Amino acid sequence: MSRDILSEHEQQKKAPKYREVTAQMGMLVEDRASGFCGDVVKITFEAVTLRDRKNQFRHFRWKEGAFLLEGKPVTLVRATQTSAAATAPKRTTNSGSVAASGPVRAKVARAARIWVEGKHDAELVEHVWGDDLRDLGIVVEPLHGIDDLAGAVREFQPSTKRRLGILVDHLVIGSKESRIAAEVRDPNVLITGHPFVDVWAGIRPKVLGLQAWPDVPRGQPWKEGMCRALGTDLSTFWPRLRNKVTTYADLSPELVGAVERLIDFVAEAEE
């Protein structure tokens, strides 16, 4: 069916107008569509992130009349470039980050680092958090495996100026990964993780129009099994999947929370 542009225009003119409110860190709002209620912990060009009382994170695009503030529907908007500069928004512990207005020159890299398990993990973190990382001068490096994690940490020599954050796949109770992580005990090292066997699964399947990722029988390589089930080529699937991610809402809350905690931890290292 062809679009009726004039009819759409008339409908837009008749749509109710909502009071615009500038989103602020810590503001308590409710998403009208889902009923998800929480405080604002991240503000970007694309979305606003809320955290509820159970410490769950969800990300919502900027939409007309999408939120309830003190029980009344409002339209949340980002601060203008002028007001953003005046208030000097910056990242704070456990509160996410505010994207800078316009291009930002990357800072000199900190001695602190974030390690992730592999190349795809590093690419996804850069794809989603790249602006924050460059603004803070944080470098993300792939580990290519964590079998000798304790040895790698000792070689790195963490300190108050060389904090180390480590993102681990499949960090669940009783897993091999959890046992390896438990061997690292250093106040200047933070290990977080997500429950997925591979970072690919930390991307919501809805980006490809799926309800869930295919089940892969135990003992089979997960990536190969998933691509086989989807009838796609393993060698070309990852770039297409990664580029489908356009906002934090395309990632699982477990993955988002794990990365956010690492960035906050590393950003607090002495300079």
N, C-alpha and C positions, 0 to 999 in steps of 0.2 A: 504494500500500500504506500502511495506517495505521500510525502509530508505536506500538510497544509500550513505554510509559513504564516499566513495571515491569521489563521485560527489560533496557532500557537502564540502569536503575539498578543492576541486579545486575551487569552488565558493568563499570560504573564502579567498583563495590566490589571487583571482582576484578582491576582494572587495576593493574599494578605501580606502586609509589610511588617517586618519584625524589627524590634529595637536592636541596633548594632552595639555590641559590647566588645571592647578590646580584650582578647584573651591574655591572662596573666598567670604566671607560675603560682600554683597553690590554690587557684580558684576552683571551687567545688561546683560541678555542673553534671547534668544528666543528659545522655543521648536519648532523644525522644523516640527514635525508631526501635532501639534495642532495650531501653531501660537501664543501660549500663551507667552507673553513677560513680564518679571519682574526682580526684583533684588533678588539675592540669600539671603534668610533669615534663612535657616536651612540646615545643612549638616550632614547626618547620613551614616552609613554603607550601608543602603539599597537605599537611595534616596536623591535627592536634592530638596528643597522646594523653589518655587518662589512666590513673591508677586507682583501683578500688581498695576497700578496706582489707581485702584478702591478698593484696599486693599483686593483683593481676593487671596486666597492661593491655589496653586496646587503643587503636588508632582510628581517627575519624577525619574524613575530608571536610574541608570548609564548605558548608551548605547553608542555604537560606533557612532560618528558623529551625535549625537542627537540634538545638539544645534547650534545656530548661535551666534557668538560673533563678534561684529562690522561688521555684514553682511557676515561673512565667517563661514562655518561649522567647528565645532571643537568637540572633545571628552572631556567632562569634567571628571576630575578624582579627587578623594579625596587626600588630602595631605598625604605624607608618614608618618609613625610613627615618624621618626626623625624630619621632619619639623614641624609636628603637635606639638611635645613637645617643639620645639624651639619657636614657636609662641604662645604657651599657650592659645589655643582657649577656650573661655568661653562664657557663656550666657550673653546677654546684653538686655536691655529693648526694647521690640517690635522688636527684631531681631531673635527670635527663639534660637536654641541652636546648638552646635556642639557636636556630640557624641564623647566621649573619646575613645582613641585607646586602646583596650584591657580592661580587667576587672578592675573595680575601686572599692576600698574599700568604703563602705557607710560611710558618715559623721554622726556625732552625730546629732540627729534630732533637728531642729529649734523649737523654741517656736511657730512660725507661723504655720498655718495649711491651707490646702485646704479641704473644705467640698463639698461633692457631694450628690445627693439625695438618692442614694440607693447602695446596694451591687454590682449590675451589673455595675453601673457607676464607682464605685471605681475599680472594676476588669478591666474594659476596659482602664481606665486611667493608671493603673499600667502596663497593658499588652503593651501599646503603649509607654508611657513616663517613664517607670520604671527606665531606666538607668539615665535619667536626674534627676528624683526625688531623687534617692539615692545619686547621685553626689552632689546635692544641699542640701541634708539633709531635704527634704520636705516630710511631712507625709500627706497622703490623708485619710480622714475619711468619712464614709457614714453617712448621716443625718437620713435616714429612714423617710423622709417627712419634709415639710417646713412650716407646718401650724402655728407653733409658732417660726418662724425664728428670729424675733426681740428679743424674750425672750432668745433664745439660744445664740444669739450674745452678749447680755448684760452679760449673765453668763460667756461667754468666756473672756470678758474684753479685747478687742483688744487694742493694743498700738503700738508704733513705733517698738517695739521688738516682738510684737505678732500680726503681720498682719494676716488678715483672708481673704482668697479667697473662693468664693462660686459659684459653678456651678449649675444652675437651668434648669430643663427641661421645655419646652414649655414657654419660656420667650418671649412672643410676646405682642404687645400693646393690652390692654383690657383684657388680661387673668387674672385668679385668681393669678397665679404665679407672674405676673408683679405687681399686687397690693400689694402682700405680700413683694416683694423685695423693693418696694418703701418706706416701713415703716422703712427700715434700712438706717440710715444716720450716717456714721462714716468715717472719712478720712482714717482710717486704715483697712477698709473693702471694698473689690471690689466684686461686684456680676456680673457675666457674665452668659450667657445662650445660648441655641440653640432653634430653633423653633419647634423641634420635641416633640411629646407627650411622648416619651420614648427614652432613649439613644440607644435602639436597632435600631431605625430608623435613627440614626446618622451614622450607618454603611452603606456604599453604597451597594445596592442590587446586584450589579454586582459580589460581592464575591461569591454569590450563583448562578450566571448565570441568574439573573433576570433583567429586564429593570426597574422595580419599585416594591416597596412593595405593597401588596394587599390593596385595600380600605377596611377599617373597618367601618361599619355603626356607626354613632354617638350614644352614649349610651352604646355601647358594650365595654368591657375591650379590649384595643388594642392588648395586647400580645396574649390573648386567641383567639381573632378574626383572627389575622394574622396567628397563627399556624394552626387554623382550615382551613383557606383558602389554606394554603400550604400543608395541609394533614400531619402535623408532630406533634410530641409529645411535648407539652409545657415543660414538666419536663426535657427533654434532649436537647432541641433546643439551649438554650443560650450557653452552652460550645462549641458546634459545630460552632455556628455563631462567637463567640469571637475568636476562634482559626483560623478562616478563615482570620482574619485581620493580615496582615503581614507587612504593611507599612502605613504611614500616608495617602497615596493616597487611601487607602481603607475606609477612613472616609470622611464625608462631610466637606467642608471648614468652615462652620459655627461652627461645633463642634471643629475642630482643632484650629481655631482662638480663641474661647472662652477659651479653656484650656491653650493655649500658653500665653494669657494675664494674666491668674491667676498665672501661674508659674513665669512669669516675676515680677509680683506685689509682690508675697510672697518672692521671692528671694532677693528683695531689702530691706527687713526688717533689722533693726539694729540687730547686734549680740552681 
